[in-house]
Amino acid sequence: MRSATEVFGQWLEEGKDIGMQHGHTISVQNMTDFALQERVDIGKNFSFLDLGCGNGWVVRQIAKHNLCNKSGWDRWSRTDDQSGNFKRWR
């Protein structure tokens, strides 16, 4: 059996990551809008961690929020990335 990293790496090479991004946008947007509104309502900065972030599209969107604490933005942990996803979107 192939590992998830191998499967997602192949999907990246085939461009399926973009299809997944488009296919999940509405549901992810609903979740992030809810969470971000809570931060706005209480007026506190936040940090964000996306485990298994794929090509990073959610991270890029959240990072645009003015309350997002970007102090660690340039320090990435590649614990789940063997396929080169970070290289593609950084």
Stockholm file with secondary structure:
# STOCKHOLM 1.0

chainA/1-90         MRSATEVFGQWLEEGKDIGMQHGHTISVQNMTDFALQERVDIGKNFSFLDLGCGNGWVVRQIAKHNLCNKSGWDRWSRTDDQSGNFKRWR
#=GR chainA/1-90 SS CCCHHHHHHHHHHHTHHHHHHHHHHHHHHHHHHHHHHHHHHHTCCBCCCCTTCTTSHHHHHHHTSTTBCCTTTTCCCCTTCCSSHHHHHC
#=GC SS_cons        CCCHHHHHHHHHHHTHHHHHHHHHHHHHHHHHHHHHHHHHHHTCCBCCCCTTCTTSHHHHHHHTSTTBCCTTTTCCCCTTCCSSHHHHHC
//
